Amino acid sequence: MQVLSLTAGIVVALEQEWEQGSSLRGGKYLWVYDPVNELLVYYAHNNTLHVALGDIVQPGDVIAEVGRSGYNAAKRRSPTHLHLTVLKVKDGRPLPLNVYQELARMRTRPAH
């Protein structure tokens, strides 16, 4: 299953080299900074990343494949999933932003 970028922005951090047994909690993760909306968006537990550090992304771009990477996500009890965090940068500080209701209203793209 593809992970699509929620926003336009630049890939400012990522980890592509996670291995089974590593204590890195987010596994193969990436952060996208959206300077227009002052957002930081975190996508974790991916199987494969399709972007590199410094890449510019647009809303809807395929940026990763959902996986089970990360310390707890790789355990047998955890299903394949995406960990998503959206932070609003205000006065230089990242503050959590609850986007659940907005995401719940959105329609998913049909598979190609």
N, CA, C and O atoms as a GROMACS GRO file, in nm:
protein
  448
    1MET      N    1   0.084  -0.117   0.000
    1MET     CA    2   0.000   0.000   0.000
    1MET      C    3   0.090   0.124   0.000
    1MET      O    4   0.187   0.131   0.074
    2GLN      N    5   0.056   0.219  -0.083
    2GLN     CA    6   0.136   0.340  -0.097
    2GLN      C    7   0.105   0.442   0.013
    2GLN      O    8  -0.009   0.453   0.059
    3VAL      N    9   0.208   0.516   0.053
    3VAL     CA   10   0.193   0.629   0.143
    3VAL      C   11   0.202   0.754   0.056
    3VAL      O   12   0.300   0.774  -0.016
    4LEU      N   13   0.099   0.839   0.063
    4LEU     CA   14   0.096   0.961  -0.016
    4LEU      C   15   0.124   1.081   0.073
    4LEU      O   16   0.083   1.084   0.189
    5SER      N   17   0.195   1.178   0.018
    5SER     CA   18   0.225   1.299   0.095
    5SER      C   19   0.097   1.378   0.120
    5SER      O   20   0.017   1.399   0.029
    6LEU      N   21   0.079   1.421   0.244
    6LEU     CA   22  -0.037   1.504   0.278
    6LEU      C   23  -0.020   1.647   0.229
    6LEU      O   24  -0.119   1.715   0.200
    7THR      N   25   0.104   1.693   0.220
    7THR     CA   26   0.131   1.833   0.190
    7THR      C   27   0.240   1.846   0.085
    7THR      O   28   0.308   1.749   0.050
    8ALA      N   29   0.256   1.967   0.036
    8ALA     CA   30   0.376   2.000  -0.041
    8ALA      C   31   0.486   2.031   0.060
    8ALA      O   32   0.457   2.071   0.173
    9GLY      N   33   0.608   2.014   0.020
    9GLY     CA   34   0.717   2.047   0.111
    9GLY      C   35   0.847   1.983   0.072
    9GLY      O   36   0.864   1.934  -0.040
   10ILE      N   37   0.940   1.982   0.165
   10ILE     CA   38   1.073   1.928   0.143
   10ILE      C   39   1.101   1.819   0.245
   10ILE      O   40   1.067   1.833   0.363
   11VAL      N   41   1.162   1.710   0.201
   11VAL     CA   42   1.201   1.602   0.291
   11VAL      C   43   1.322   1.651   0.370
   11VAL      O   44   1.429   1.674   0.315
   12VAL      N   45   1.302   1.666   0.502
   12VAL     CA   46   1.408   1.724   0.586
   12VAL      C   47   1.481   1.620   0.672
   12VAL      O   48   1.586   1.650   0.727
   13ALA      N   49   1.426   1.500   0.684
   13ALA     CA   50   1.493   1.393   0.760
   13ALA      C   51   1.433   1.260   0.718
   13ALA      O   52   1.316   1.253   0.680
   14LEU      N   53   1.515   1.155   0.725
   14LEU     CA   54   1.465   1.022   0.694
   14LEU      C   55   1.562   0.916   0.742
   14LEU      O   56   1.678   0.946   0.773
   15GLU      N   57   1.514   0.794   0.749
   15GLU     CA   58   1.598   0.678   0.780
   15GLU      C   59   1.556   0.565   0.688
   15GLU      O   60   1.442   0.519   0.692
   16GLN      N   61   1.649   0.520   0.604
   16GLN     CA   62   1.620   0.412   0.509
   16GLN      C   63   1.688   0.281   0.546
   16GLN      O   64   1.658   0.177   0.487
   17GLU      N   65   1.777   0.283   0.643
   17GLU     CA   66   1.861   0.167   0.671
   17GLU      C   67   1.820   0.087   0.794
   17GLU      O   68   1.904   0.016   0.850
   18TRP      N   69   1.696   0.095   0.838
   18TRP     CA   70   1.652   0.021   0.955
   18TRP      C   71   1.663  -0.129   0.929
   18TRP      O   72   1.632  -0.177   0.820
   19GLU      N   73   1.709  -0.203   1.032
   19GLU     CA   74   1.718  -0.349   1.022
   19GLU      C   75   1.649  -0.413   1.140
   19GLU      O   76   1.642  -0.355   1.249
   20GLN      N   77   1.596  -0.534   1.120
   20GLN     CA   78   1.531  -0.611   1.226
   20GLN      C   79   1.624  -0.618   1.347
   20GLN      O   80   1.743  -0.647   1.333
   21GLY      N   81   1.570  -0.593   1.465
   21GLY     CA   82   1.649  -0.596   1.588
   21GLY      C   83   1.701  -0.460   1.631
   21GLY      O   84   1.748  -0.445   1.744
   22SER      N   85   1.693  -0.361   1.544
   22SER     CA   86   1.735  -0.225   1.579
   22SER      C   87   1.637  -0.167   1.680
   22SER      O   88   1.518  -0.198   1.676
   23SER      N   89   1.686  -0.083   1.770
   23SER     CA   90   1.599  -0.021   1.869
   23SER      C   91   1.535   0.108   1.818
   23SER      O   92   1.462   0.174   1.892
   24LEU      N   93   1.561   0.146   1.693
   24LEU     CA   94   1.502   0.266   1.635
   24LEU      C   95   1.350   0.250   1.627
   24LEU      O   96   1.300   0.166   1.551
   25ARG      N   97   1.278   0.328   1.704
   25ARG     CA   98   1.134   0.309   1.718
   25ARG      C   99   1.055   0.336   1.590
   25ARG      O  100   0.959   0.264   1.561
   26GLY      N  101   1.092   0.436   1.512
   26GLY     CA  102   1.015   0.471   1.393
   26GLY      C  103   1.050   0.390   1.270
   26GLY      O  104   0.985   0.402   1.166
   27GLY      N  105   1.153   0.307   1.281
   27GLY     CA  106   1.194   0.226   1.166
   27GLY      C  107   1.235   0.313   1.049
   27GLY      O  108   1.310   0.410   1.065
   28LYS      N  109   1.185   0.278   0.933
   28LYS     CA  110   1.211   0.358   0.813
   28LYS      C  111   1.109   0.471   0.811
   28LYS      O  112   0.992   0.452   0.777
   29TYR      N  113   1.156   0.589   0.849
   29TYR     CA  114   1.066   0.704   0.865
   29TYR      C  115   1.110   0.819   0.776
   29TYR      O  116   1.219   0.817   0.719
   30LEU      N  117   1.023   0.919   0.764
   30LEU     CA  118   1.062   1.043   0.698
   30LEU      C  119   0.981   1.158   0.755
   30LEU      O  120   0.870   1.140   0.804
   31TRP      N  121   1.041   1.277   0.747
   31TRP     CA  122   0.978   1.403   0.789
   31TRP      C  123   0.970   1.495   0.667
   31TRP      O  124   1.067   1.510   0.593
   32VAL      N  125   0.855   1.554   0.646
   32VAL     CA  126   0.836   1.653   0.540
   32VAL      C  127   0.801   1.786   0.607
   32VAL      O  128   0.711   1.793   0.691
   33TYR      N  129   0.872   1.893   0.568
   33TYR     CA  130   0.842   2.027   0.617
   33TYR      C  131   0.768   2.103   0.509
   33TYR      O  132   0.816   2.115   0.397
   34ASP      N  133   0.650   2.153   0.545
   34ASP     CA  134   0.568   2.234   0.457
   34ASP      C  135   0.582   2.379   0.501
   34ASP      O  136   0.517   2.420   0.597
   35PRO      N  137   0.667   2.460   0.433
   35PRO     CA  138   0.692   2.597   0.478
   35PRO      C  139   0.572   2.691   0.458
   35PRO      O  140   0.559   2.788   0.532
   36VAL      N  141   0.487   2.663   0.362
   36VAL     CA  142   0.371   2.749   0.337
   36VAL      C  143   0.273   2.742   0.454
   36VAL      O  144   0.224   2.845   0.501
   37ASN      N  145   0.246   2.621   0.502
   37ASN     CA  146   0.151   2.602   0.612
   37ASN      C  147   0.219   2.584   0.748
   37ASN      O  148   0.153   2.563   0.849
   38GLU      N  149   0.351   2.593   0.748
   38GLU     CA  150   0.432   2.575   0.868
   38GLU      C  151   0.400   2.444   0.940
   38GLU      O  152   0.369   2.443   1.060
   39LEU      N  153   0.406   2.335   0.865
   39LEU     CA  154   0.377   2.202   0.919
   39LEU      C  155   0.499   2.112   0.908
   39LEU      O  156   0.576   2.122   0.812
   40LEU      N  157   0.515   2.024   1.005
   40LEU     CA  158   0.609   1.912   0.998
   40LEU      C  159   0.524   1.786   1.001
   40LEU      O  160   0.442   1.768   1.090
   41VAL      N  161   0.544   1.698   0.902
   41VAL     CA  162   0.465   1.576   0.893
   41VAL      C  163   0.559   1.456   0.898
   41VAL      O  164   0.656   1.448   0.822
   42TYR      N  165   0.529   1.364   0.990
   42TYR     CA  166   0.611   1.246   1.018
   42TYR      C  167   0.537   1.121   0.971
   42TYR      O  168   0.421   1.099   1.006
   43TYR      N  169   0.605   1.039   0.892
   43TYR     CA  170   0.551   0.913   0.841
   43TYR      C  171   0.648   0.803   0.886
   43TYR      O  172   0.764   0.804   0.847
   44ALA      N  173   0.601   0.708   0.968
   44ALA     CA  174   0.691   0.608   1.024
   44ALA      C  175   0.641   0.465   0.999
   44ALA      O  176   0.526   0.443   0.963
   45HIS      N  177   0.731   0.370   1.019
   45HIS     CA  178   0.708   0.225   1.007
   45HIS      C  179   0.694   0.181   0.861
   45HIS      O  180   0.626   0.083   0.832
   46ASN      N  181   0.758   0.255   0.770
   46ASN     CA  182   0.748   0.224   0.628
   46ASN      C  183   0.832   0.102   0.591
   46ASN      O  184   0.927   0.068   0.661
   47ASN      N  185   0.796   0.040   0.481
   47ASN     CA  186   0.873  -0.071   0.426
   47ASN      C  187   0.981  -0.018   0.333
   47ASN      O  188   1.096  -0.060   0.339
   48THR      N  189   0.943   0.075   0.247
   48THR     CA  190   1.033   0.133   0.148
   48THR      C  191   1.006   0.282   0.138
   48THR      O  192   0.890   0.325   0.142
   49LEU      N  193   1.111   0.362   0.126
   49LEU     CA  194   1.095   0.505   0.103
   49LEU      C  195   1.120   0.533  -0.045
   49LEU      O  196   1.210   0.475  -0.105
   50HIS      N  197   1.040   0.621  -0.103
   50HIS     CA  198   1.054   0.657  -0.244
   50HIS      C  199   1.107   0.799  -0.262
   50HIS      O  200   1.101   0.854  -0.371
   51VAL      N  201   1.158   0.858  -0.155
   51VAL     CA  202   1.212   0.994  -0.160
   51VAL      C  203   1.350   0.994  -0.095
   51VAL      O  204   1.389   0.901  -0.024
   52ALA      N  205   1.423   1.101  -0.122
   52ALA     CA  206   1.556   1.120  -0.064
   52ALA      C  207   1.559   1.252   0.012
   52ALA      O  208   1.473   1.338  -0.007
   53LEU      N  209   1.657   1.267   0.096
   53LEU     CA  210   1.675   1.391   0.172
   53LEU      C  211   1.685   1.508   0.075
   53LEU      O  212   1.762   1.504  -0.021
   54GLY      N  213   1.606   1.613   0.100
   54GLY     CA  214   1.608   1.731   0.015
   54GLY      C  215   1.508   1.729  -0.100
   54GLY      O  216   1.490   1.830  -0.167
   55ASP      N  217   1.443   1.614  -0.125
   55ASP     CA  218   1.343   1.608  -0.232
   55ASP      C  219   1.226   1.700  -0.201
   55ASP      O  220   1.186   1.716  -0.086
   56ILE      N  221   1.172   1.761  -0.307
   56ILE     CA  222   1.051   1.842  -0.297
   56ILE      C  223   0.934   1.751  -0.334
   56ILE      O  224   0.938   1.683  -0.436
   57VAL      N  225   0.830   1.750  -0.250
   57VAL     CA  226   0.712   1.667  -0.276
   57VAL      C  227   0.589   1.755  -0.288
   57VAL      O  228   0.585   1.867  -0.238
   58GLN      N  229   0.490   1.700  -0.355
   58GLN     CA  230   0.360   1.766  -0.372
   58GLN      C  231   0.252   1.681  -0.306
   58GLN      O  232   0.273   1.561  -0.288
   59PRO      N  233   0.139   1.740  -0.269
   59PRO     CA  234   0.031   1.660  -0.211
   59PRO      C  235  -0.007   1.546  -0.306
   59PRO      O  236  -0.026   1.566  -0.426
   60GLY      N  237  -0.017   1.425  -0.251
   60GLY     CA  238  -0.055   1.309  -0.331
   60GLY      C  239   0.062   1.233  -0.391
   60GLY      O  240   0.042   1.124  -0.445
   61ASP      N  241   0.184   1.288  -0.383
   61ASP     CA  242   0.301   1.214  -0.434
   61ASP      C  243   0.322   1.087  -0.352
   61ASP      O  244   0.303   1.088  -0.230
   62VAL      N  245   0.360   0.979  -0.418
   62VAL     CA  246   0.395   0.856  -0.348
   62VAL      C  247   0.532   0.877  -0.284
   62VAL      O  248   0.630   0.903  -0.353
   63ILE      N  249   0.537   0.866  -0.151
   63ILE     CA  250   0.662   0.891  -0.080
   63ILE      C  251   0.717   0.765  -0.014
   63ILE      O  252   0.835   0.761   0.022
   64ALA      N  253   0.632   0.662   0.004
   64ALA     CA  254   0.676   0.540   0.073
   64ALA      C  255   0.576   0.429   0.049
   64ALA      O  256   0.471   0.449  -0.013
   65GLU      N  257   0.610   0.310   0.100
   65GLU     CA  258   0.520   0.195   0.105
   65GLU      C  259   0.501   0.160   0.252
   65GLU      O  260   0.598   0.156   0.328
   66VAL      N  261   0.377   0.133   0.292
   66VAL     CA  262   0.346   0.099   0.431
   66VAL      C  263   0.420  -0.030   0.468
   66VAL      O  264   0.433  -0.122   0.388
   67GLY      N  265   0.468  -0.034   0.593
   67GLY     CA  266   0.542  -0.152   0.636
   67GLY      C  267   0.526  -0.182   0.783
   67GLY      O  268   0.427  -0.143   0.847
   68ARG      N  269   0.626  -0.252   0.837
   68ARG     CA  270   0.629  -0.289   0.979
   68ARG      C  271   0.768  -0.267   1.034
   68ARG      O  272   0.814  -0.345   1.117
   69SER      N  273   0.834  -0.163   0.992
   69SER     CA  274   0.968  -0.135   1.044
   69SER      C  275   0.957  -0.058   1.175
   69SER      O  276   0.857   0.010   1.199
   70GLY      N  277   1.058  -0.068   1.257
   70GLY     CA  278   1.058   0.001   1.386
   70GLY      C  279   1.054  -0.099   1.500
   70GLY      O  280   1.008  -0.212   1.484
   71TYR      N  281   1.102  -0.056   1.615
   71TYR     CA  282   1.120  -0.144   1.729
   71TYR      C  283   0.994  -0.222   1.766
   71TYR      O  284   0.998  -0.345   1.773
   72ASN      N  285   0.882  -0.154   1.791
   72ASN     CA  286   0.758  -0.223   1.828
   72ASN      C  287   0.679  -0.270   1.707
   72ASN      O  288   0.613  -0.374   1.713
   73ALA      N  289   0.684  -0.197   1.597
   73ALA     CA  290   0.605  -0.233   1.479
   73ALA      C  291   0.649  -0.365   1.417
   73ALA      O  292   0.567  -0.434   1.356
   74ALA      N  293   0.774  -0.401   1.430
   74ALA     CA  294   0.824  -0.523   1.370
   74ALA      C  295   0.786  -0.648   1.449
   74ALA      O  296   0.798  -0.760   1.398
   75LYS      N  297   0.740  -0.630   1.571
   75LYS     CA  298   0.702  -0.745   1.653
   75LYS      C  299   0.579  -0.814   1.593
   75LYS      O  300   0.496  -0.750   1.529
   76ARG      N  301   0.570  -0.941   1.616
   76ARG     CA  302   0.465  -1.024   1.557
   76ARG      C  303   0.324  -0.971   1.587
   76ARG      O  304   0.233  -0.987   1.505
   77ARG      N  305   0.305  -0.909   1.702
   77ARG     CA  306   0.171  -0.863   1.741
   77ARG      C  307   0.125  -0.740   1.663
   77ARG      O  308   0.006  -0.706   1.666
   78SER      N  309   0.214  -0.674   1.595
   78SER     CA  310   0.181  -0.548   1.528
   78SER      C  311   0.151  -0.570   1.380
   78SER      O  312   0.235  -0.626   1.308
   79PRO      N  313   0.034  -0.528   1.333
   79PRO     CA  314   0.005  -0.539   1.189
   79PRO      C  315   0.076  -0.429   1.111
   79PRO      O  316   0.127  -0.333   1.168
   80THR      N  317   0.079  -0.445   0.981
   80THR     CA  318   0.134  -0.342   0.894
   80THR      C  319   0.051  -0.215   0.914
   80THR      O  320  -0.072  -0.219   0.912
   81HIS      N  321   0.121  -0.102   0.934
   81HIS     CA  322   0.048   0.022   0.958
   81HIS      C  323   0.140   0.142   0.932
   81HIS      O  324   0.261   0.128   0.915
   82LEU      N  325   0.079   0.258   0.931
   82LEU     CA  326   0.151   0.384   0.916
   82LEU      C  327   0.132   0.466   1.043
   82LEU      O  328   0.020   0.481   1.091
   83HIS      N  329   0.240   0.518   1.096
   83HIS     CA  330   0.233   0.612   1.208
   83HIS      C  331   0.246   0.750   1.146
   83HIS      O  332   0.345   0.780   1.079
   84LEU      N  333   0.147   0.834   1.169
   84LEU     CA  334   0.142   0.968   1.111
   84LEU      C  335   0.132   1.070   1.224
   84LEU      O  336   0.047   1.059   1.312
   85THR      N  337   0.218   1.169   1.220
   85THR     CA  338   0.212   1.280   1.315
   85THR      C  339   0.219   1.410   1.237
   85THR      O  340   0.303   1.424   1.148
   86VAL      N  341   0.132   1.504   1.270
   86VAL     CA  342   0.133   1.635   1.207
   86VAL      C  343   0.157   1.738   1.317
   86VAL      O  344   0.084   1.743   1.416
   87LEU      N  345   0.260   1.821   1.297
   87LEU     CA  346   0.294   1.925   1.393
   87LEU      C  347   0.284   2.061   1.326
   87LEU      O  348   0.331   2.078   1.213
   88LYS      N  349   0.223   2.157   1.394
   88LYS     CA  350   0.217   2.296   1.347
   88LYS      C  351   0.333   2.370   1.413
   88LYS      O  352   0.347   2.366   1.535
   89VAL      N  353   0.414   2.436   1.333
   89VAL     CA  354   0.526   2.513   1.388
   89VAL      C  355   0.476   2.653   1.419
   89VAL      O  356   0.440   2.729   1.329
   90LYS      N  357   0.474   2.686   1.548
   90LYS     CA  358   0.426   2.818   1.590
   90LYS      C  359   0.530   2.878   1.683
   90LYS      O  360   0.567   2.818   1.784
   91ASP      N  361   0.576   2.998   1.649
   91ASP     CA  362   0.680   3.066   1.726
   91ASP      C  363   0.804   2.978   1.744
   91ASP      O  364   0.868   2.979   1.849
   92GLY      N  365   0.836   2.902   1.639
   92GLY     CA  366   0.955   2.817   1.641
   92GLY      C  367   0.939   2.687   1.716
   92GLY      O  368   1.035   2.611   1.731
   93ARG      N  369   0.817   2.659   1.766
   93ARG     CA  370   0.794   2.537   1.843
   93ARG      C  371   0.696   2.446   1.770
   93ARG      O  372   0.593   2.494   1.721
   94PRO      N  373   0.725   2.315   1.763
   94PRO     CA  374   0.631   2.222   1.701
   94PRO      C  375   0.520   2.183   1.799
   94PRO      O  376   0.548   2.135   1.909
   95LEU      N  377   0.395   2.203   1.758
   95LEU     CA  378   0.280   2.170   1.842
   95LEU      C  379   0.195   2.066   1.770
   95LEU      O  380   0.171   2.079   1.650
   96PRO      N  381   0.149   1.962   1.841
   96PRO     CA  382   0.066   1.859   1.778
   96PRO      C  383  -0.061   1.918   1.718
   96PRO      O  384  -0.124   2.006   1.777
   97LEU      N  385  -0.097   1.868   1.602
   97LEU     CA  386  -0.217   1.912   1.532
   97LEU      C  387  -0.303   1.788   1.507
   97LEU      O  388  -0.256   1.693   1.446
   98ASN      N  389  -0.428   1.789   1.555
   98ASN     CA  390  -0.515   1.674   1.536
   98ASN      C  391  -0.583   1.686   1.399
   98ASN      O  392  -0.669   1.772   1.380
   99VAL      N  393  -0.544   1.600   1.306
   99VAL     CA  394  -0.599   1.603   1.170
   99VAL      C  395  -0.694   1.487   1.144
   99VAL      O  396  -0.737   1.466   1.030
  100TYR      N  397  -0.727   1.411   1.249
  100TYR     CA  398  -0.808   1.291   1.230
  100TYR      C  399  -0.941   1.319   1.161
  100TYR      O  400  -0.976   1.252   1.064
  101GLN      N  401  -1.017   1.418   1.209
  101GLN     CA  402  -1.148   1.446   1.151
  101GLN      C  403  -1.138   1.482   1.003
  101GLN      O  404  -1.219   1.437   0.922
  102GLU      N  405  -1.038   1.562   0.970
  102GLU     CA  406  -1.020   1.599   0.829
  102GLU      C  407  -0.985   1.478   0.743
  102GLU      O  408  -1.038   1.463   0.634
  103LEU      N  409  -0.896   1.393   0.792
  103LEU     CA  410  -0.859   1.272   0.717
  103LEU      C  411  -0.978   1.177   0.702
  103LEU      O  412  -0.995   1.115   0.598
  104ALA      N  413  -1.058   1.166   0.806
  104ALA     CA  414  -1.175   1.078   0.802
  104ALA      C  415  -1.274   1.122   0.695
  104ALA      O  416  -1.346   1.039   0.639
  105ARG      N  417  -1.280   1.250   0.666
  105ARG     CA  418  -1.373   1.303   0.565
  105ARG      C  419  -1.319   1.286   0.422
  105ARG      O  420  -1.396   1.289   0.326
  106MET      N  421  -1.190   1.269   0.410
  106MET     CA  422  -1.130   1.261   0.277
  106MET      C  423  -1.160   1.126   0.211
  106MET      O  424  -1.176   1.025   0.279
  107ARG      N  425  -1.166   1.128   0.082
  107ARG     CA  426  -1.184   1.003   0.007
  107ARG      C  427  -1.046   0.951  -0.031
  107ARG      O  428  -0.954   1.029  -0.055
  108THR      N  429  -1.032   0.821  -0.036
  108THR     CA  430  -0.905   0.760  -0.077
  108THR      C  431  -0.900   0.753  -0.228
  108THR      O  432  -1.003   0.749  -0.296
  109ARG      N  433  -0.779   0.751  -0.279
  109ARG     CA  434  -0.759   0.737  -0.423
  109ARG      C  435  -0.783   0.593  -0.464
  109ARG      O  436  -0.748   0.501  -0.390
  110PRO      N  437  -0.843   0.572  -0.582
  110PRO     CA  438  -0.860   0.433  -0.629
  110PRO      C  439  -0.723   0.374  -0.665
  110PRO      O  440  -0.633   0.446  -0.710
  111ALA      N  441  -0.707   0.245  -0.644
  111ALA     CA  442  -0.582   0.176  -0.678
  111ALA      C  443  -0.566   0.173  -0.829
  111ALA      O  444  -0.665   0.161  -0.902
  112HIS      N  445  -0.442   0.182  -0.876
  112HIS     CA  446  -0.416   0.178  -1.020
  112HIS      C  447  -0.382   0.039  -1.063
  112HIS      O  448  -0.357   0.015  -1.181
   0.00000   0.00000   0.00000
